[in-house]
Amino acid sequence: MQLAFSNDRLSSRMQFDSSAAGEPEVESSVIEWLLHDDQVMRECFTHAAEILKSVTGAAITAITLLDEEYQHYRAEVGMAMPLVTRARSLADYAVRDAELFVIEDAHDDTRFGECMLVQRHPFVRFYAAIALRAPNGEIVGALCAMDPAPGRLDAGQRGVFYHLRAMIENDLKMRT
C-alpha cells in the first residue's frame, strides 16, 4: 500500500509494505501521517469540529487520533485540549463500537472515574463520539463533542455525527 499526499507547503510520499508490516504498522503509519504532514486533512478536521460544535451546542468538539499509548487532538474547537493517555481517555471507549457512543452524564457512570477529562478541567459530563476509520478499515480516532454539563442529542444531531464521519472517511480515501 502507498500513501501519497501533498499540499501547498509540502509535497512528499510515504511508502510502506503492508504485507510485511502487518495491520498495526499500517494503522500507526496512517496516524503518523495524519499527525504530522497533511494540512488538507487538518483543515477538513477543523471544519468538521466547527460544524459539530454549531449543531450540538457542545462547549468543546474535536477530532482525536489514537495510537497505542495516547489520544492526540488533531482539531479542537472550544478550548485547547491536553495530551491524554489512551487508557484514561473517553475516546478509547467510543472507538470500541461502530455506532455513536453517547454519555449523557459521565459523573453517573463508574466506568469513567479514571478518565482525565472527567476528573480534571474541563470536567466533562456530556460526551458523544463516533469512531473514524482509515481506508484500510482500521480505527484511527474519533469525532467527538463534550460539555461540562449533562446533555442529550436529538435525532438530527445524531445524524450529523454520521454525515461528518462519512465526509472525513471519504476525504481520507481521496488523500491516500
C-alpha positions in Angstrom: 0.0 0.0 0.0 1.2 3.5 -0.7 0.1 6.8 0.9 0.5 9.8 -1.3 -0.2 13.3 -0.1 0.6 16.9 -0.9 -0.4 20.4 0.0 0.8 23.9 -0.7 3.6 23.7 1.8 4.8 20.2 1.4 4.9 17.5 -1.3 6.1 14.2 -0.2 5.4 10.4 -0.3 5.4 7.9 2.4 5.6 4.2 1.3 5.3 1.1 3.3 4.7 -2.6 2.6 1.6 -3.6 4.5 2.1 -7.3 3.8 5.5 -7.3 5.5 4.5 -4.9 8.3 1.1 -6.3 9.3 -2.1 -4.3 10.2 -0.9 -2.5 13.3 2.0 -1.0 11.3 -0.5 0.3 8.7 -2.6 1.9 11.4 0.4 3.6 13.1 1.7 4.8 9.7 -1.7 6.4 8.8 -1.9 8.0 12.3 1.7 9.3 11.9 0.9 10.7 8.5 -2.3 12.5 9.9 -0.4 13.8 12.9 2.5 15.3 11.0 2.0 16.0 7.4 -1.4 16.6 5.9 -2.6 20.2 6.0 -5.6 19.4 3.9 -6.9 16.8 6.3 -6.1 19.1 9.2 -8.5 21.7 7.6 -11.1 19.0 7.0 -10.9 18.0 10.6 -11.2 21.6 11.8 -14.2 22.3 9.6 -15.9 19.1 10.9 -15.3 20.1 14.5 -16.7 23.6 13.8 -19.8 22.2 12.2 -20.3 19.7 15.1 -20.0 22.5 17.7 -22.5 24.6 15.8 -25.0 21.8 15.5 -24.7 20.2 19.0 -24.0 23.4 21.0 -21.4 21.4 23.0 -18.7 23.5 24.7 -15.9 21.5 23.0 -15.7 19.5 19.8 -12.6 17.7 18.5 -11.1 15.1 16.2 -8.9 12.8 18.1 -6.4 10.3 16.8 -5.5 7.2 18.8 -2.2 5.4 18.8 -1.4 2.6 21.2 -0.5 4.9 24.0 -2.1 8.3 23.6 -5.1 10.3 22.4 -3.9 13.1 20.2 -6.1 16.1 19.4 -5.9 16.9 15.7 -8.5 19.6 15.7 -10.3 21.1 18.7 -12.9 23.8 18.9 -13.8 25.5 22.2 -10.5 25.0 24.0 -7.0 23.6 23.5 -7.0 20.1 24.9 -4.2 18.3 26.8 -2.5 15.2 25.7 -4.3 12.2 27.3 -3.1 8.7 27.7 -5.4 6.3 25.7 -6.1 4.3 28.8 -7.6 7.3 30.6 -9.4 8.7 27.6 -13.1 8.8 26.7 -12.3 8.2 23.1 -10.9 4.8 23.9 -14.4 3.7 24.9 -16.0 5.4 21.9 -13.9 3.5 19.3 -14.9 0.1 20.7 -18.3 0.4 18.8 -19.1 1.3 15.2 -22.2 3.3 16.4 -22.4 6.6 18.0 -21.2 6.5 21.6 -23.1 8.8 24.0 -22.6 9.5 27.7 -25.3 11.8 29.0 -23.7 12.3 32.4 -20.2 10.8 33.0 -20.5 11.6 36.7 -23.3 8.9 36.9 -21.2 6.2 35.2 -18.5 4.5 37.2 -16.6 3.4 34.0 -15.3 7.0 33.7 -13.9 7.6 37.2 -10.3 7.4 35.9 -10.8 9.5 32.7 -8.7 12.6 32.9 -11.3 14.9 31.1 -14.0 13.9 33.6 -11.8 14.3 36.8 -9.9 17.4 35.6 -10.6 20.5 33.7 -12.8 20.7 31.6 -14.7 18.3 33.9 -16.7 16.6 31.1 -20.1 15.3 31.9 -21.7 15.0 28.4 -19.7 13.2 25.8 -20.6 11.9 22.3 -18.2 10.4 19.8 -18.1 8.3 16.7 -15.2 6.2 15.5 -13.2 7.2 12.4 -11.7 4.6 10.1 -8.7 4.7 7.7 -9.3 3.4 4.2 -7.9 0.0 5.3 -10.7 -0.2 7.8 -8.6 0.3 10.9 -10.0 2.7 13.5 -7.7 5.7 13.8 -9.7 8.1 16.0 -13.0 9.7 16.8 -15.1 12.8 16.1 -16.3 14.0 19.5 -18.4 16.6 21.3 -18.2 17.2 25.0 -19.5 19.6 27.6 -19.2 20.2 31.4 -23.0 20.0 31.7 -25.0 16.8 31.2 -26.6 16.6 27.8 -28.5 14.7 25.1 -28.6 14.5 21.4 -31.7 14.7 19.2 -32.1 12.6 16.1 -30.9 15.4 13.8 -27.7 15.9 15.9 -27.1 12.2 15.9 -27.4 12.2 12.1 -24.8 14.9 11.8 -22.2 12.7 13.5 -22.8 10.0 10.9 -22.6 12.5 8.0 -19.4 14.1 9.3 -17.8 10.7 9.7 -18.7 9.8 6.2 -17.2 13.1 4.9 -14.0 12.6 6.9 -13.6 9.0 5.9 -14.2 9.9 2.2 -11.6 12.6 2.4 -9.1 10.1 3.9 -9.8 7.7 1.0 -9.2 10.5 -1.5 -5.9 11.5 0.2 -4.4 8.0 0.3 
